[in-house]
Amino acid sequence: MLRAITPPSLRAPFARYSHAIEVLAGTRLVFCSGQLGIGTDEVIPEGAEAQAALIFQSIAAILAEADMGLGDIVRINAYVTAREHMAGYMKARDTVVSNPPPASTLMIVSGFTREEFKVEVEVVAAKP
């Protein structure tokens, strides 16, 4: 169903992600909107790692509704508000990504709707 594409002519990825993932025809796709680190109780954890962990819990719940799981993620777009938040985000991400790891982009942005948010993550998942 999925094939990681890493041409030998390219430098290895900087972190745990694939340069590309091929999704074969006949596969169901789910596109997740960007999720922020806020619980149903309206609490926003302080650190980027805690926010990212909560985000991936939310993504897991969304994917479960489509009979999918975190192992079905093929693409991650993540946004952090400062370089110092990258490590915490990546630590949380690396606990949930499967093999091969998904294609991934991480961007530093100026901010989100509320100042307390440090991380936002959107994903694409695929399953036969």
Phi, psi and omega per residue, in radians:
M1 nan -0.700 -3.131
L2 -2.181 2.558 3.091
R3 -2.430 2.143 3.052
A4 -1.296 2.414 3.136
I5 -2.054 1.992 3.111
T6 -2.374 1.554 -3.134
P7 -1.053 2.422 3.139
P8 -1.125 -0.264 3.128
S9 -1.400 -0.093 3.135
L10 -1.815 2.641 3.003
R11 -1.118 2.557 3.083
A12 -1.045 2.643 3.105
P13 -0.994 2.638 -3.131
F14 -1.199 -0.463 -3.082
A15 -2.513 -2.808 -3.079
R16 -1.474 1.406 3.051
Y17 -2.669 2.904 3.097
S18 -1.824 2.586 3.063
H19 -1.073 -0.639 3.115
A20 -2.744 2.702 3.038
I21 -2.249 2.206 3.066
E22 -1.597 2.256 3.088
V23 -1.883 2.108 -3.060
L24 -1.308 2.684 3.122
A25 -0.981 2.609 3.131
G26 1.503 0.097 -3.119
T27 -1.650 2.390 3.055
R28 -1.323 2.488 3.117
L29 -2.115 2.478 3.003
V30 -2.194 2.253 3.105
F31 -1.890 1.998 -3.098
C32 -1.632 2.272 3.010
S33 -1.112 2.828 3.093
G34 -1.046 2.301 3.139
Q35 -1.913 2.495 3.120
L36 -1.973 2.762 -3.090
G37 -1.420 1.323 3.090
I38 -2.456 2.341 -3.117
G39 -1.549 3.030 3.091
T40 -1.117 -0.346 3.088
D41 -1.492 0.096 -3.140
E42 1.246 0.122 3.123
V43 -1.399 2.349 3.084
I44 -1.984 1.994 3.115
P45 -1.031 2.682 -3.072
E46 -1.241 -0.865 -2.984
G47 -1.569 2.770 -3.141
A48 -1.095 -0.695 -3.134
E49 -1.119 -0.773 3.126
A50 -1.153 -0.692 3.086
Q51 -1.115 -0.770 -3.140
A52 -1.112 -0.695 3.107
A53 -1.069 -0.750 3.103
L54 -1.139 -0.685 3.088
I55 -1.043 -0.811 -3.126
F56 -1.188 -0.497 3.011
Q57 -1.128 -0.725 3.114
S58 -1.134 -0.753 3.122
I59 -1.103 -0.704 3.102
A60 -1.050 -0.714 3.129
A61 -1.150 -0.719 3.097
I62 -1.087 -0.844 -3.119
L63 -1.131 -0.612 3.110
A64 -1.044 -0.621 3.098
E65 -1.105 -0.398 3.105
A66 -1.790 0.292 -3.097
D67 1.005 0.744 3.095
M68 -2.284 3.002 3.097
G69 -2.430 3.138 -3.127
L70 -1.062 -0.479 3.104
G71 -1.210 -0.187 3.124
D72 -1.622 0.007 3.134
I73 -1.207 2.262 3.120
V74 -1.970 -0.284 -3.106
R75 -2.602 2.326 3.062
I76 -2.182 2.268 2.913
N77 -2.002 2.098 -3.111
A78 -2.176 2.593 -3.092
Y79 -2.325 2.308 3.058
V80 -2.212 2.725 -3.065
T81 -1.574 -0.089 3.109
A82 -2.861 2.710 3.141
R83 -0.992 -0.630 -3.095
E84 -1.158 -0.220 3.105
H85 -1.579 -0.159 -3.097
M86 -1.086 -0.816 -3.071
A87 -1.079 -0.776 3.125
G88 -1.112 -0.760 3.079
Y89 -1.033 -0.866 -3.073
M90 -1.116 -0.614 3.105
K91 -1.102 -0.782 3.107
A92 -1.153 -0.764 3.136
R93 -1.044 -0.789 -3.063
D94 -1.134 -0.329 3.094
T95 -1.374 -0.241 -3.062
V96 -2.048 -0.286 -3.104
V97 -1.358 2.617 -3.091
S98 -1.760 -3.008 3.054
N99 -1.975 2.292 -0.084
P100 -1.206 2.657 3.123
P101 -1.169 2.696 -3.114
P102 -1.223 2.842 2.927
A103 -1.135 2.565 -3.004
S104 -2.681 2.529 3.016
T105 -2.287 2.388 3.090
L106 -2.178 2.139 -3.101
M107 -2.125 2.588 3.017
I108 -1.716 2.198 -3.098
V109 -2.119 2.909 -3.080
S110 -1.367 -0.330 3.112
G111 2.816 3.086 -3.139
F112 -2.155 -2.965 -3.061
T113 -1.084 -0.527 3.086
R114 -2.229 2.466 -3.068
E115 -1.020 -0.519 -3.077
E116 -1.208 -0.401 -3.103
F117 -1.302 2.301 3.137
K118 -1.979 -0.345 -3.027
V119 -2.439 2.492 2.944
E120 -2.414 2.456 -3.091
V121 -2.367 2.333 2.976
E122 -2.164 2.595 -3.100
V123 -2.386 2.826 2.922
V124 -2.119 2.306 3.110
A125 -2.121 2.677 -3.113
A126 -2.456 2.445 3.136
K127 -2.691 2.459 3.115
P128 -1.083 nan nan
